Every structure is written in structure tokens, then in C-alpha cells.
Amino acid sequence: MPSYKKSLVLCCLLLLFNGCSNKTLDLEKKEPEKTEFIKVKTKNFESENQYIILALESENQRMYYDARDLYFKLFEETNNYEYFVKYLALSTNLKDYELVKINAMKYYISNIKQEEIILRLYTFSLFKLGESTEALKSGEKLVSLFKNDINYEVLGTIYLQQKNYLKAYEFFDKAYFINKSSNTFLNLTNIQYYNLEQKNEAISKLEEYIKSNGYDFNLSIQLLTFYEKEQKTEKLVPFLKEMYFDYKKNNELLMLGKTKLLLVKYIAKDSVGSAIEFLEQNNEEDDILLNLYKITNQPQKAYYLLDKLYKKSNNLDYLAQQAILEFEMAEDKTKVLNDVVIKFEKVLETESNHVYENYLAYILIDFNISAQRGVTLVQKALVEEPNNMAYIDTLAWGQYKLKNCKEAYKQMKRVVDEIGLNDEEIKLHWEKIKECKK
């Protein structure tokens, strides 16, 4: 199913349940406009309170089947339709649409307070069961009796599934007239763009809405999608920058982060350097900038940024990355050995990471600091990555330094057989280990 149709159906679902959660269903969020209803005569049930407590606790423990059965028992014993509505709503959550279909009509009474939600759940069950003709009839009845935005969207979704796009648009438009919801507006422009071939109208409508109401994230992404589809690429980066600065100004951190990712992606398509410049100018010292430094081979900048990130977050992964860069940038590696080893040891005191274990192991072995400690570390790394040839090479080199020539040869042969001798370091290790074995 195309993503825009999924969003419409999801919208319908969200509205349908009137703000339901995993624990309870808020069934009275949207009251019918009517004020005069037939009063259903209820019965006394001696154990009603106990059953209510059990039902609520079952919901709290996510034992939804048990909760559903308890609500139905309560309904049978009391004839209180509030319990019946809970039963139907939980059955809908459990996707037991056939049960909803059968029982909604079996116990249906016109003009009671709960009629709207019962009819809505019945309509939705027909929709999910693919009984489109009956779903449409029920949806039209629902809308004729209860004219509100939720029911308009339910009927609009049914029309959409039946590819009656004009009717679908009509009912989503009616819903939007009532609720002014950005989600409903999203559905309207989706139908315009994808189904009614009113592409320019949909784009103009989105632009005007955002200009008047601000940068709703979902609507903004939809507009960007339309720009891309219409190859209006010149509008992408300027619009994303507007979003970025608006979210930053209003401290909307979640939306800011998502927008920044998109913005950098689009800027970097043309120039990674421009993306870096934008982030630097706006003091965006984060993983995005760090990755761009790595991509553009700017280790010194990456090193300083890692230092800031580590001091800010105390995240040991940054310290390990800093150690790697410090070692690789050093012309005379012996001068940084002590500092690099200290950093890695600090990281591995509290974290287990096979990449860092192997890296430190190789340093300890190759620079004759502690071959035994190096072998222990790489063996630990090999538990996680038993077929990693780089790790096996480290192990072989460590065994060689410990004068375990037979074991070194055995491990190094695996490496050579697997990847050959094109790498100079592997070739050197192989020659030394062969000589040792003799």
C-alpha cells in the first residue's frame, strides 16, 4: 500500500479509537451531539465491582483477551452498554473484526447514548473485513446520524479504499472544516496530489498552510516530497533551512534533529564542504559533523570535536575514537603510545567492544608492551567475531611474539588462505611466522 494511503488509514484508526492507549480506551472523548437518548434499563449484579477491578487490572497487565471477556460478562449481567463498548473496542484492538461485526449488530439499539461508537466500530470492522458495500452503507448511516469530523474521516477512508476519490476528498474536507487538524489537512493534500491530479493546487495549499500556521513536521515533509516529485529541487534546501531555523528558535529539539539530518543530506549532495560549513557556522557540534569530517579526511578536526563531545557527554565511545585518531595521526607513534593505551584501557574497564579490544591488542603486541595482555584481549574480541581475519591476524602476531610458533603458524595460515598476501603487513607477519616455525 502506498505510504499516503497508509497515513490515511492510520489517521482513521487513531480517530476511531478516540485516543485509546494500551491500557484503557477513552470512549467518551467524542460525545454525540444529541442530548436525548433512549435509556437502557440496567440490572443489578452483585459482583459488579469485583469484575470491574479484575477487568481494569487485566488491561493494566496487557491481558486484553481476559479483560475483553470480563467486560462482556459485565454487560451480560448488567445490560450496561458502557461495558459493551469496552468489549467492542478491545476486540477491535485485538483485530477480532468478525466478532465485532457479529456482536455489534446483535446487541445494537438505536438512539442510545453509545450508538455512535458502536456503529463506528461496526463500520470499521466491515472495512477491515473487506466488506466494502456494507461498510459504505454503515458509514453513510453513521454520518447521517452523527455529523462530526471523526465520522467524516471514517467514511472518507472507505471511499478512498473504493477509489471514489472525489467523495473521499469531500468527506475529509468536511472533517477539516470542523477540526482544522494538520493530519486531516495532510490527507486532503495527499488525495489532491496523488488521486485527483491537482498537483499544483496541493503544493500551493501546503505552502499557504505552512506560511500561516508554521512548520508542522509531517506537512513540511509532504511538501518536500512534492517538491522532489515535481523536480523543484531549487526549493528543497531553502525550505529545509527555514524549518531548521524555526525549530531552533522555538527549541523544538526532536524536529530540529530530524530536519538537520535532511538538510545536511541535501546540501552534501552538491557539496560536502558546504554541509560542513553550515554546521560549523551554526555551532552544530555533533555526530553528523563528526562523520563529515571523517568522510572528508579531516582527522585533526575530528579529533578536537571528539574531545568536545566526550567532555560534554562522558560517552566512552568518543574517547575510544579519539584514541584511534591520536594513534593514526602521530608521525612518531611511540610518543603517543602511553596516552592511547590509557584511553583504551579506560574505555574497556566498563565496556566490551570487540573493535577496541582488537585495536588495543594489536598496539600492545606490535610495540612489545604486553603480548600476553594483547592475546587475551583479541581472544575476547574473537568470541564476538570468530571469523574476522583482522582479529585472527592479531592473534597470530601475538602468538608469534610469545614464541608460540606452531599456534601462530596455524592462525596465520587461515588468514593467508582466506585473503592472500596482497597486504604488506600480512605478508610481513607471514614471513616472520614461517621463519619462527622452522
N, C-alpha and C positions, 0 to 999 in steps of 0.2 A: 504494500500500500504506500503511495507517495506520502512524503513527510507532511504535506499540508493537510491531507485527509486525516492522517493520524492526529494532527493537532486539533482538528475539528471534533473528532470522536472523543479525544481526551477531554476537550472542553465540555462536551456533553456529559461525560462521566462525572467530571468534577461538579458540574452544576446539579446533576441528577441527585447526588448524594447530599446536597445541601451542607457541604463542609464536613463530611464524615471523616473519622480517623480510625486507626486500627483498634482503638478501644471502644468508642461509642459512636453512635450516629446521631447527629444533631438534627432531629427530624422536624423541628418546629422553627427552623431558621427562616423559612419562607412560608408564612401563613396564607391561606386562601383569602381573597378579598371579601368573600361572603362573610356575613356575621350571623346569619340564621341557618341553623343546621337541624336535621333530624337528630334527636337524642337517642342513642342506642342504650337500651336497658342492659345494665350490667348485673352480674351475680356476685354474691359473696363467696370468697374462697378462703378458708381458714388459714391455709399455709401460704397465702399470697406474699407476705413479707419475706419469708424464708426463701421462696422461689426467686424473688427479685434479687435478693442478696447473692444467691447462687449464680443467677444469670449474669449479674454485673461482674462478679469475681471471675466467672468463666471468660468473659470478654477481656478482662484485665490480664488474664493469663493466656490470652490468644487461643483459647479453646472455643473457637467460633461455632463449630458444629454443636457442641454441648449447649452453648448459650442460645443458639437458634432454637433447639428443641425445647429448652426451658421457657423461652418466650411463647412458643406455640402452646405449650401446656398451660401457661398463664392465660393465654387468650381463650383456650377451650373452657377453662374453669371459670373465667370471669366475664367473658364476652366483651372485654375492653379492647377496642381496636388500636389503642396505642401499642399494646403488646403485639398485635398482628402486624403492625407497621414495622416494628423492630424485627420481627421474624422475616418479613419480606426483604427488608433492607440487608440483613445479614445473609440471606440466601442469595441476594444479588451480588454482594461482596464475594461470596463463595462461588460465584458463576454457575449457580444451580438455576439456570434460567427456566428450564422446563417446570420445575417446582413452583417458581414464582408465577409463571403463566397459568398453571392449573389452579393454584390456590387463590390467586388474586381475584379471579373471576368466580370461583366457588363461593367466596365469602364477601363478594362485592355488594355494597349497599350504596345507592345513590343518595347524594345530598347529606352525607355525614361529614364531620369535620376532617376525617382522614381520607376522604375520597380522592383528593388531588394527588397525594403521594402514592396511594395505592394504584391509581390509574397511570401515573407516571412510571412506576416500577414495572407495571404490566406492559406498558408500551415499550419500555426499554428491553424487557425480556423477549418480546416478539422481534424487536430489531436485531438483537444478538442471535436469535434462533434462525434468522434469515427469512422470517415470515413477513415479507415486505408489505404485502397488500393489507394484512391485518394490522401491522404496525402503523401503517399510514392512516387507516381508519381510526385506530385508537388514539393516535397523535392528534388527528383533527378534532376528535371528541374532546380530548384533553384541553386543546387550545380554545375550543368553543365555550367550555365551561370555566376555564381558569386562564384568563389572559394576562400572563406575566412573562418576563424575559426568559426564565428557565424553560418554560414550556415551549416558547417560540423557538428556542435553540434545539430542544429535543426534536420538534417537528422539522426544523431546518436541516438537522443532521440526517433524518430519514429521507427527506427529499434529495439531499446530496448523494446519499448512497444509491438512490434510484436514478441519479443523473438528471434530475429535474432541477437544473442549476438556477433558473430564474426564480422558481419557488423557494429554493434553498436560500438564495440571496434575499428574497422578500422577507422571510421569517427571521433571518439573522439581522436584517435591517430593523425590523420591528423590535427585536430584543435590544439592539444597540440604542434605539430611541429611548428605551426605558432605563437601561443600566449604565450607559456610557462607558462600558468596560473596554479596556485596551485589548483584552483577549477576544471579545466579540468583534472588535474592530479588525483585529488580525484575521479572523475568519472571513469577514466581509471582503477584505482586500485580496485574500487568497482566492476566493471564488471569482472575484473580478478578474484577477490576473490569469489564473490557470484554466478557468472554465468558461468565462464569458468573453474572453479575448479583449478585455478592456484594460490592456496593459498600461498604457499611458495614464488612464484615469486612476488606476490603482496606485501607481507611483506618485502621482500628484496628490492623491488623497492622503497617502502616508506622509509625504513631505509636509503638507499643511498641518496634519495632526501633530507631528513631532515639533514643528515650529511653534504651535500653540500650547502644547501640553508637556513638552520636554522629552527627554531621550529614554522612553520606555525601551528596555533592552531587547525584548522579543520583537517589537515593531521595528526597531532600528536594524536588527539583523535581517528582518524580512526585506526592508528597503535595500540593504546592501546586496542581498541575494538578487533582487530585481535589477539593481544596477549591473551586477555581473552578467545576468542573463541577457540584458539588453546591451551589453558591451559598453556601458557608460563608465569605463574604468577610471576616467579622469575625476570622477566624483567620489571614488572609494576612499582614498587617503584623506582628503579634506573633511569628509563626513566623519570618518573614524577619529580624526583629531578633535573635531567638535565634541564627539561623545567622550573622548578621553578627558578633555579639559573640564567638561561639565561634571563628570563623575568625580574628578579630582577636587573640584571646587566644593562639591557637596559631600565629600568624604564617603562616597559610596564604594567601599573598598572591593567588594566582590565583583561588581560590574566593571570597576576600574581595571582590575586584574584581567578579566576576560577581554575587555576592549584593547588593553595594551598588547596582549598576545596577537590579536588580529591585526592591529595597527603595525606592529613590528614585522609581522609576516608579509604584509602588503608593501611596506616600504622596502624591505630586504629583497623583494622580487626584483626591484630595479637596482638597488644599491645597498649592500650590507653596511657599507660605511655610513650611509645616510641614516640607517636604522640605529647604528651605534651613536652617531652624533645626536640624534633626537633623544635617546635615553640618557646620554651624558648631560645634555643641556637641561633636562627635566629632573635631574638627580635621581634617576631610577636605577639604583644600585642593587640589582637582584640577579637571580639565576638566568634571566633572559639575556642580560648584558654579559654575564659571565660566559655563556655559551657562544655569544657572538665574538667575544674576544678569542675564544678557543678556535672558532671557525676561521677567523682571520689571522691566526697565528700571532697573537699579541700576548705572549706569556707574562711579560712584566706587568701589564695592566691587569691581567687575570690574577696574578699573584697578589697585587695590592688590594684588589676587590675581594678576593678570598679572605684576606686578613680582616677587612672591614666586616664582611659577612659573618666570620667566625666570632669576632668580638661582640657583634650585635646579637647573635643567636646562640652562641656556645654550641653550635652544631659541629660535632667532631668530623663529619664528612668533609666540611670545608677545610679543617686542619689537615686532613689526610691529602686532599687535593693540593693544598699549599705545599706540603712536604714533597710531593711528586714534582711539582713545578720547580721548587727550590733546587732539587737534585738535578733535574734535567737542564736547568738554565746555567748551572755552575760550570765554569770552564775547568776549574780545579775542584773536582768533586770531593777530594779529601778534606777540603776546608769546610764543607757543609755537612759532612757525614754525621757528626755528633748531633747537630741540631735536627737533621732529618730523622735520625733514629729515635731521638727523644719524642718528636712529634708522632711518629708511627706507634711507638710504644704507648703513648698516652691514649691514642685512638683505640688500640687493641686491648687496652685494660678493661674497657667496658663494652666494646662492640666486637662482633665477629664478622669479618668481611674478607672473603677469600682473595679478592683482588689485592687488598692492602697487605694481607698476610704473605702472599707470594712476593709482592714488591719488596717488603722489608726483608723477607727471607733471602732474596737474591742479593740485596745490599750486604747483609751480614755474611753471606757465603763468599761473594766475589771479592770483598775487601778484607777478608780474613778477620772479621770482627768476632764472629762466633758461628762456625759452620754447624755445630750441633743445634744451636737455637734456630738457625735458618732451616735446617732439615725438619725440625719439629713443627715450625710454622707452615712450611709448604705441605707437609703431610696433612695438616689440618685443613689447608686450602683444598687439597685433593679429595677430601671427603665430600666437599660440595661440588667439585668439578673433576671427577676421576679421569676424564679423557682429555683434559686440557693440556695440549702439548707444551705450552709455555711453562706450565707448572711442573710437568714431568722433566723438562729440561733443567729447571731449577733444582729439582730433587737429585737428578743425575750429577749435576755440578757440585751439589753439597756432599753427596756420597764420595765423589772424587776427592774433594778437599779433606774428607775424613779418612781417606785411603781405603775406602770400601770399593775397590776397583771392580770387582765382579758385579756387585749390585749397580754401580754407576754405569757399567757397560750395558747391562740388561735394560736399564731405564732409557739410556741414550739411544740404544738401537731402536726402541719404539718410536722415538722422535724422528730419527733419520728415515726409518721405513715409512713413516707417515707423511713427512713433509719434505724430505730430501735435504740437500746440502747447499741450497742457494743462499741461505742466510750466513753471513760471515761468522757471527758469534756461535751459531750451532756448529758450523764447520770446525771452528777452533776447539770447542768443547769435545767434539767427536774425536779429533786427532789426539788431544791430550788424554782422553779417557782410554782410547785404544792403546796408546803408549803405556799407560798405567797398567792395563790388563796384562800386557806382555810381561 
